[in-house]
Amino acid sequence: MTDAPLSSAPLLLILPLIGFAFTAAFGRRLGKRAHIVPLVAIAAVWVLAMGLAIPALLGDPALGGEGSSLTLFTWIASGDLIFKVGIHVDGLTGALLLVVTSVGALVHLYSVGYMSHDGSYWRFFAYLNLFMFSMLLLVLADNLLVVFAAWELVGLSSYLLIGFWYTKREPGLASKKAFITNRVGDVGFALGLMGLVAVFGSLDIHTILAGIEAGALTGPAATVIALLVFCGAVGKSAQFPLHVWLPDAMEGPTPVSALIHAATMVNAGVYLVARMSPLFAASHEAMLIVAAIGIFTAIFAASIAFTQTDIKRVLAFSTLSQLGYMFAALGVGAWIPAIFHLITHGFFKGLLFLGSGSVIHAVDGEQEMPKMGGLARKIPITYATMLIGTIAIAGLPPLAGFWSKDEILGEAFKFGFGWVWLVGLLVAGMTAFYMFRLIGMTFWGESRVNPTVHVHESPWTMTLPLVALAVPTIVAGFLLGYPFADGILVHGLEPVFAPANELLGHEHEAWTLFGIDGLLMLASVTIAAIGTAIGIRLFGSDHSQLLSSITTRLRPLYEGSRSRWYFDDLNDLVFVQAGGRVARALWWFDRRVVDGAVNGVGTIASSSGRGLRQIQTGRVQNYALGIAVGLIAMVIIYLMVAA
């Protein structure tokens, strides 16, 4: 491996860190110009990232195969344990750089308009640059200890961004919920890293993967360590049962939702599992659990999105569902389709979140879709771009989501995971339905917007990112995924996943239109079309009576979906109420029994000391008297015993 192609790579980390430090120090004085340095920094990062990502995805010999590494410095050296900070770029890194920096740059530009009236304008851009530094460090790191450090920095940055409006109760609670929930998963991740150190004596990613390929980690140990590492991924990517933080995280500013919860932070878990693919491939049981949790999260979240009325919450549960698709793909060994969907999802979900922010901006902060309607004519750019994003996520050809989703479903079927394919097919129809429900309630029919609100299109700083994201939403699937078995992604990612595929026994197969592949594609398109048709039929115009009738007949299911299947209520009952009572009981026991015993010993010793101090007068006659009394007492006792 050579470090020549990576000579400028450290700037990917240095520039956003400088942007953060400068804005944190001088942003308040700069006022409405506080965005300049962070925006320039992230624009430069995007240019540099494309210079690495595109060659890596195209299979450039300098970055292909094992990729290229650059050691920056030695962080920890203790005996045989040496942890170095370095950068590694291969096809997988390139895929993440493409999404993270592209969406990140557009979110920075979008925020110039969206946050222009906020009193803490400068602080927001400082946090954005800190988050970008953390995420880029995570993606570029070649050592799992550095990955873990970046992992926690991402958690800290997200906490600051979600709770940006900390003076309001809901954002404060949401940020704490996200932080605490992620720490639960991170405990498992940390234990998994300890297990890897115990087995390999190192956390260097390449050393670990080479050892796994050589058979150094098999059996129950491989399963346990893989599942512990997966715990971290479950937390960051909000998979069941640690999914509860993501919907509430929508309390943060909309650009935060697009950046963190569509294209960057939530993808960290998918990236981690993909990067450690040989570890998971070494355990059939771990792969099954990853697939099961992924596909369950996909249908669980989709069923909740059916009934949500807050436009951002619909998209939040949609994100949960689409991430479930990615984990299901990873669990069946469809590594490249999982990363393919990560890329396309980053573009169309970033578009949808930013579009929702444009809608909210247009209707003076309103987020409830029943109070919208008829917006297509008044905000045409927002409508057109969000419709493009909706068609993409629905899996309708020829937009990006169709290509990646079809690949996931097809690979699941061909690898013998019929149950994953069947549930995934159902979720595809559900996704199309609830997304066209969102479009219908927001843009179609008669206006339900408060008549006092002046509905207007967003400024160019907000609409330009929408148009820019609409372009890859349309073409990225075709460019990256065609031809299916010999496209750009296969060239760029196949060397990365070759060791895992060898462990699983997966072989490269040609894609055929007039065969099983064509039939599977027809099935996924058909179910997506059915979901789309039902959504348009129910929400394309006023069908309130029909909707009311359906809701009445399915009342228990409707209420369950509206209440998120009562999972938050269960968490409150188990962890808040019951857990609170247990904590208070333990506090009482600690205070009264444990501390009481310790304090009692101390009180006795102190009291005894004070009593004994009374006889230490310093007068010789008193000591003589004490001796005399003692002697008399001894004589009396002796005589009594002798008698």
ZANUKOL-867680 format. One line per field, with one value per residue (C-alpha): residue number from 1; residue in one letter; x, y, z negated. Coordinates in steps of 0.5 Angstrom, whole numbers. Layout:
N
i <- NUM_...
aa <- A_...
east <- X_...
north <- Y_...
up <- Z_...
END
This chain:
643
i <- 1_2_3_4_5_6_7_8_9_10_11_12_13_14_15_16_17_18_19_20_21_22_23_24_25_26_27_28_29_30_31_32_33_34_35_36_37_38_39_40_41_42_43_44_45_46_47_48_49_50_51_52_53_54_55_56_57_58_59_60_61_62_63_64_65_66_67_68_69_70_71_72_73_74_75_76_77_78_79_80_81_82_83_84_85_86_87_88_89_90_91_92_93_94_95_96_97_98_99_100_101_102_103_104_105_106_107_108_109_110_111_112_113_114_115_116_117_118_119_120_121_122_123_124_125_126_127_128_129_130_131_132_133_134_135_136_137_138_139_140_141_142_143_144_145_146_147_148_149_150_151_152_153_154_155_156_157_158_159_160_161_162_163_164_165_166_167_168_169_170_171_172_173_174_175_176_177_178_179_180_181_182_183_184_185_186_187_188_189_190_191_192_193_194_195_196_197_198_199_200_201_202_203_204_205_206_207_208_209_210_211_212_213_214_215_216_217_218_219_220_221_222_223_224_225_226_227_228_229_230_231_232_233_234_235_236_237_238_239_240_241_242_243_244_245_246_247_248_249_250_251_252_253_254_255_256_257_258_259_260_261_262_263_264_265_266_267_268_269_270_271_272_273_274_275_276_277_278_279_280_281_282_283_284_285_286_287_288_289_290_291_292_293_294_295_296_297_298_299_300_301_302_303_304_305_306_307_308_309_310_311_312_313_314_315_316_317_318_319_320_321_322_323_324_325_326_327_328_329_330_331_332_333_334_335_336_337_338_339_340_341_342_343_344_345_346_347_348_349_350_351_352_353_354_355_356_357_358_359_360_361_362_363_364_365_366_367_368_369_370_371_372_373_374_375_376_377_378_379_380_381_382_383_384_385_386_387_388_389_390_391_392_393_394_395_396_397_398_399_400_401_402_403_404_405_406_407_408_409_410_411_412_413_414_415_416_417_418_419_420_421_422_423_424_425_426_427_428_429_430_431_432_433_434_435_436_437_438_439_440_441_442_443_444_445_446_447_448_449_450_451_452_453_454_455_456_457_458_459_460_461_462_463_464_465_466_467_468_469_470_471_472_473_474_475_476_477_478_479_480_481_482_483_484_485_486_487_488_489_490_491_492_493_494_495_496_497_498_499_500_501_502_503_504_505_506_507_508_509_510_511_512_513_514_515_516_517_518_519_520_521_522_523_524_525_526_527_528_529_530_531_532_533_534_535_536_537_538_539_540_541_542_543_544_545_546_547_548_549_550_551_552_553_554_555_556_557_558_559_560_561_562_563_564_565_566_567_568_569_570_571_572_573_574_575_576_577_578_579_580_581_582_583_584_585_586_587_588_589_590_591_592_593_594_595_596_597_598_599_600_601_602_603_604_605_606_607_608_609_610_611_612_613_614_615_616_617_618_619_620_621_622_623_624_625_626_627_628_629_630_631_632_633_634_635_636_637_638_639_640_641_642_643
aa <- M_T_D_A_P_L_S_S_A_P_L_L_L_I_L_P_L_I_G_F_A_F_T_A_A_F_G_R_R_L_G_K_R_A_H_I_V_P_L_V_A_I_A_A_V_W_V_L_A_M_G_L_A_I_P_A_L_L_G_D_P_A_L_G_G_E_G_S_S_L_T_L_F_T_W_I_A_S_G_D_L_I_F_K_V_G_I_H_V_D_G_L_T_G_A_L_L_L_V_V_T_S_V_G_A_L_V_H_L_Y_S_V_G_Y_M_S_H_D_G_S_Y_W_R_F_F_A_Y_L_N_L_F_M_F_S_M_L_L_L_V_L_A_D_N_L_L_V_V_F_A_A_W_E_L_V_G_L_S_S_Y_L_L_I_G_F_W_Y_T_K_R_E_P_G_L_A_S_K_K_A_F_I_T_N_R_V_G_D_V_G_F_A_L_G_L_M_G_L_V_A_V_F_G_S_L_D_I_H_T_I_L_A_G_I_E_A_G_A_L_T_G_P_A_A_T_V_I_A_L_L_V_F_C_G_A_V_G_K_S_A_Q_F_P_L_H_V_W_L_P_D_A_M_E_G_P_T_P_V_S_A_L_I_H_A_A_T_M_V_N_A_G_V_Y_L_V_A_R_M_S_P_L_F_A_A_S_H_E_A_M_L_I_V_A_A_I_G_I_F_T_A_I_F_A_A_S_I_A_F_T_Q_T_D_I_K_R_V_L_A_F_S_T_L_S_Q_L_G_Y_M_F_A_A_L_G_V_G_A_W_I_P_A_I_F_H_L_I_T_H_G_F_F_K_G_L_L_F_L_G_S_G_S_V_I_H_A_V_D_G_E_Q_E_M_P_K_M_G_G_L_A_R_K_I_P_I_T_Y_A_T_M_L_I_G_T_I_A_I_A_G_L_P_P_L_A_G_F_W_S_K_D_E_I_L_G_E_A_F_K_F_G_F_G_W_V_W_L_V_G_L_L_V_A_G_M_T_A_F_Y_M_F_R_L_I_G_M_T_F_W_G_E_S_R_V_N_P_T_V_H_V_H_E_S_P_W_T_M_T_L_P_L_V_A_L_A_V_P_T_I_V_A_G_F_L_L_G_Y_P_F_A_D_G_I_L_V_H_G_L_E_P_V_F_A_P_A_N_E_L_L_G_H_E_H_E_A_W_T_L_F_G_I_D_G_L_L_M_L_A_S_V_T_I_A_A_I_G_T_A_I_G_I_R_L_F_G_S_D_H_S_Q_L_L_S_S_I_T_T_R_L_R_P_L_Y_E_G_S_R_S_R_W_Y_F_D_D_L_N_D_L_V_F_V_Q_A_G_G_R_V_A_R_A_L_W_W_F_D_R_R_V_V_D_G_A_V_N_G_V_G_T_I_A_S_S_S_G_R_G_L_R_Q_I_Q_T_G_R_V_Q_N_Y_A_L_G_I_A_V_G_L_I_A_M_V_I_I_Y_L_M_V_A_A
east <- 0_2_1_2_-5_-7_-2_-8_-12_-11_-14_-20_-20_-16_-21_-27_-23_-21_-28_-30_-25_-25_-33_-33_-28_-30_-37_-41_-37_-38_-46_-49_-42_-41_-42_-37_-31_-35_-38_-31_-28_-33_-33_-26_-27_-32_-27_-22_-26_-29_-21_-21_-28_-29_-22_-23_-30_-28_-23_-16_-10_-7_-14_-17_-16_-14_-14_-8_-6_-3_0_0_2_3_-3_-1_5_5_9_6_0_1_-5_-3_-8_-8_-12_-15_-18_-21_-28_-32_-29_-30_-37_-38_-34_-39_-45_-42_-39_-44_-50_-46_-44_-51_-54_-49_-51_-58_-57_-55_-62_-66_-62_-61_-66_-63_-60_-54_-53_-45_-46_-50_-45_-39_-43_-44_-36_-35_-40_-37_-30_-32_-36_-30_-25_-30_-30_-22_-20_-16_-16_-22_-20_-20_-26_-29_-26_-29_-36_-36_-35_-41_-45_-43_-44_-51_-53_-51_-54_-61_-61_-59_-65_-64_-68_-74_-76_-77_-70_-67_-70_-69_-62_-61_-65_-61_-54_-57_-59_-53_-49_-53_-50_-43_-42_-43_-39_-33_-34_-33_-27_-24_-25_-22_-16_-16_-16_-11_-7_-9_-15_-11_-17_-13_-9_-16_-19_-13_-13_-20_-19_-13_-18_-16_-23_-29_-34_-38_-32_-34_-41_-40_-35_-39_-46_-42_-40_-47_-49_-46_-49_-56_-55_-52_-57_-63_-65_-70_-70_-65_-69_-73_-68_-69_-76_-75_-69_-73_-74_-67_-67_-69_-62_-59_-65_-62_-55_-55_-61_-61_-54_-49_-49_-55_-50_-44_-47_-48_-41_-38_-42_-39_-32_-32_-36_-31_-32_-40_-38_-35_-41_-47_-51_-49_-51_-58_-59_-57_-62_-67_-67_-66_-72_-76_-74_-76_-83_-84_-82_-86_-92_-92_-90_-97_-101_-96_-98_-92_-88_-81_-83_-86_-79_-76_-79_-78_-71_-71_-75_-69_-64_-67_-67_-59_-58_-62_-58_-52_-54_-56_-49_-51_-45_-45_-53_-53_-48_-51_-58_-54_-51_-58_-62_-57_-59_-66_-67_-63_-67_-74_-71_-69_-75_-80_-76_-77_-85_-84_-81_-87_-92_-89_-87_-93_-91_-97_-99_-107_-106_-103_-105_-105_-98_-96_-98_-95_-88_-87_-79_-80_-86_-82_-76_-80_-84_-78_-75_-82_-81_-74_-76_-82_-78_-81_-76_-72_-70_-64_-68_-71_-64_-61_-68_-69_-61_-63_-69_-66_-60_-64_-68_-62_-58_-64_-67_-74_-77_-73_-75_-82_-82_-78_-83_-88_-84_-83_-91_-92_-86_-89_-96_-94_-90_-95_-100_-94_-94_-102_-103_-98_-99_-105_-112_-115_-111_-112_-106_-108_-111_-106_-100_-97_-94_-88_-82_-76_-70_-65_-60_-65_-68_-61_-59_-66_-65_-57_-60_-65_-60_-57_-63_-65_-59_-54_-58_-57_-50_-48_-52_-52_-50_-52_-47_-41_-42_-38_-40_-38_-31_-30_-33_-32_-24_-27_-32_-28_-26_-33_-35_-30_-32_-39_-38_-42_-40_-41_-47_-49_-55_-60_-67_-70_-70_-70_-67_-72_-78_-76_-75_-82_-85_-81_-84_-91_-92_-89_-94_-99_-97_-97_-104_-107_-103_-106_-113_-114_-110_-110_-116_-122_-123_-125_-131_-127_-121_-126_-129_-122_-120_-126_-126_-118_-119_-114_-109_-109_-109_-103_-99_-101_-98_-92_-94_-94_-86_-85_-90_-87_-80_-83_-86_-80_-74_-77_-82_-80_-73_-74_-77_-71_-66_-70_-70_-62_-61_-65_-61_-54_-56_-59_-55_-49_-47_-51_-46_-40_-42_-44_-37_-34_-39_-37_-29_-30_-34_-29_-24_-27_-29_-22_-19_-22_-17_-11_-11_-3_-3_1_-3_-9_-5_-3_-10_-12_-6_-8_-16_-14_-9_-15_-20_-15_-14_-21_-22_-17_-19_-26_-24_-19_-25
north <- 0_7_14_18_19_21_27_32_27_30_37_33_33_40_44_43_43_50_52_50_53_60_60_58_64_70_68_72_78_76_76_74_73_67_62_64_60_54_54_55_50_45_47_45_39_37_38_34_29_28_27_21_18_18_15_10_8_7_2_7_2_7_6_0_-7_-6_1_6_8_14_14_21_19_14_16_11_6_2_-5_-9_-5_1_5_9_15_14_15_9_10_5_4_4_10_13_11_15_21_22_22_25_31_32_33_36_42_43_43_48_52_51_53_60_61_57_59_67_69_65_69_64_63_63_57_53_53_52_46_44_44_40_35_34_33_28_24_25_22_16_14_15_12_6_4_2_6_12_10_9_16_19_15_19_26_24_23_29_33_31_32_39_40_36_41_47_50_48_54_50_44_39_40_39_32_30_31_28_22_21_22_16_11_12_10_4_1_4_0_-6_-3_-2_-9_-12_-8_-11_-18_-16_-13_-20_-24_-20_-16_-10_-5_-4_-6_-9_-13_-16_-17_-21_-25_-27_-29_-33_-37_-34_-32_-37_-41_-37_-32_-29_-29_-26_-20_-19_-18_-13_-9_-9_-6_0_0_-1_5_10_7_7_0_-4_-3_3_6_11_17_18_21_25_28_32_37_40_45_42_42_38_33_32_32_27_23_22_22_22_20_14_11_10_4_1_3_0_-7_-6_-5_-11_-15_-21_-21_-22_-27_-31_-32_-35_-33_-26_-25_-28_-23_-17_-19_-20_-14_-10_-13_-12_-5_-4_-6_-4_3_3_1_7_12_10_15_20_27_31_32_31_25_21_22_20_13_13_13_8_3_5_3_-3_-5_-4_-8_-13_-13_-14_-19_-24_-22_-17_-12_-8_-7_-5_1_2_4_8_12_13_14_19_23_23_23_29_32_30_33_39_40_39_45_49_47_49_55_57_56_60_54_49_42_38_36_36_44_44_42_46_48_45_52_56_53_49_48_45_41_38_37_33_29_27_25_21_17_15_13_9_5_7_6_10_14_12_8_3_1_0_-3_-8_-10_-11_-15_-19_-21_-23_-28_-31_-32_-36_-31_-32_-29_-23_-22_-23_-18_-13_-13_-11_-6_-3_-2_1_6_8_9_13_17_19_20_25_29_29_32_37_39_37_38_45_49_48_53_59_64_69_66_69_62_63_60_59_63_61_59_54_52_51_45_42_42_40_34_32_31_25_23_22_19_16_9_9_11_7_1_-1_-6_-9_-14_-10_-3_2_0_-7_-5_0_-5_-12_-12_-9_-15_-20_-23_-23_-26_-32_-34_-34_-38_-32_-32_-27_-28_-25_-21_-23_-19_-25_-30_-30_-23_-20_-23_-21_-14_-14_-16_-10_-5_-8_-8_-1_1_-2_2_9_8_7_13_17_14_16_23_25_29_29_22_24_20_14_15_16_9_5_9_7_-1_-1_3_-2_-2_6_7_3_6_13_11_8_1_3_2_9_8_1_4_10_4_0_5_11_9_2_4_10_7_1_7_11_4_3_10_9_3_6_12_9_2_3_10_9_3_7_13_9_7_14_16_11_12_20_19_15_19_25_21_19_26_28_24_27_33_34_34_29_28_26_21_18_18_14_9_9_8_2_-1_-1_-4_-10_-11_-12_-16_-21_-21_-23_-28_-31_-32
up <- 0_2_-2_5_7_-1_-1_-1_-5_-12_-10_-10_-18_-19_-15_-19_-25_-23_-21_-28_-32_-28_-29_-36_-38_-33_-31_-35_-33_-26_-26_-20_-17_-21_-16_-11_-14_-16_-9_-5_-9_-8_0_0_-4_2_7_4_2_9_11_7_7_15_16_11_13_20_18_19_18_13_9_11_8_1_1_-1_-8_-11_-18_-21_-28_-34_-39_-45_-46_-52_-51_-46_-45_-40_-37_-31_-28_-21_-14_-10_-3_1_5_-2_-4_2_2_-5_-3_3_-1_-7_-4_2_-3_-8_-4_-1_-8_-10_-4_-6_-13_-11_-9_-14_-20_-18_-23_-29_-34_-35_-28_-29_-34_-29_-24_-29_-31_-24_-22_-29_-27_-20_-23_-27_-22_-17_-22_-23_-16_-15_-21_-20_-27_-31_-37_-33_-30_-37_-39_-33_-34_-41_-38_-33_-39_-42_-36_-35_-42_-41_-34_-37_-43_-39_-41_-49_-52_-49_-53_-48_-44_-51_-52_-45_-46_-52_-50_-44_-48_-53_-48_-44_-50_-51_-45_-45_-52_-47_-42_-47_-50_-43_-42_-48_-46_-39_-43_-47_-41_-36_-41_-36_-34_-27_-22_-17_-22_-25_-18_-16_-23_-21_-14_-17_-22_-28_-31_-30_-33_-39_-41_-34_-35_-41_-39_-33_-36_-41_-36_-33_-39_-37_-30_-33_-37_-32_-26_-31_-30_-34_-40_-41_-35_-40_-40_-32_-32_-38_-35_-29_-35_-32_-26_-20_-17_-23_-21_-14_-16_-22_-21_-13_-10_-16_-23_-22_-16_-21_-24_-17_-15_-21_-20_-13_-14_-19_-14_-15_-23_-21_-16_-21_-25_-21_-28_-28_-21_-22_-28_-24_-18_-23_-27_-20_-17_-23_-24_-17_-17_-24_-23_-16_-20_-24_-19_-16_-21_-23_-22_-23_-16_-19_-24_-17_-14_-21_-21_-14_-15_-21_-15_-10_-15_-16_-9_-9_-15_-12_-6_-11_-14_-8_-5_0_-2_4_5_-2_-1_6_2_-3_2_6_-1_-3_3_4_-4_-4_1_-3_-9_-6_-2_-9_-12_-6_-7_-14_-12_-7_-12_-18_-22_-21_-21_-22_-15_-16_-17_-10_-3_4_3_10_14_9_8_14_14_7_9_16_12_6_11_15_8_6_13_11_4_7_11_18_24_26_20_15_10_15_17_10_7_12_11_4_5_11_7_1_5_9_3_0_-5_-2_-9_-8_-1_-3_-8_-4_1_-3_-6_1_2_-5_-3_3_0_-6_-2_3_-3_-5_2_2_-5_-4_3_7_6_2_-2_-10_-11_-16_-12_-15_-13_-7_-3_1_4_0_2_7_1_0_6_10_5_7_14_13_9_14_20_16_14_21_24_19_19_26_26_20_21_29_31_25_24_27_25_22_15_16_19_13_7_9_7_0_-1_3_-4_-7_-1_-1_-8_-6_1_5_12_17_22_28_28_33_35_38_32_24_24_28_25_18_21_24_17_13_18_18_11_11_16_12_6_10_13_6_4_10_9_2_2_9_7_2_-1_-8_-8_-6_-10_-16_-15_-14_-20_-24_-22_-23_-30_-34_-29_-27_-35_-36_-30_-32_-39_-36_-38_-45_-45_-48_-54_-55_-56_-60_-65_-65_-65_-68_-73_-75_-74_-78_-84_-84_-84_-89_-93_-92_-94_-101_-102_-100_-104_-110_-111_-107_-109_-116_-117_-115_-119_-125_-125_-125_-130_-135_-134_-134_-140_-144_-142_-145_-151_-152_-151_-157_-161_-158_-162_-163_-170_-174_-180_-176_-173_-179_-182_-176_-177_-185_-183_-178_-183_-188_-183_-181_-188_-190_-184_-186_-193_-190_-185_-191_-196
END
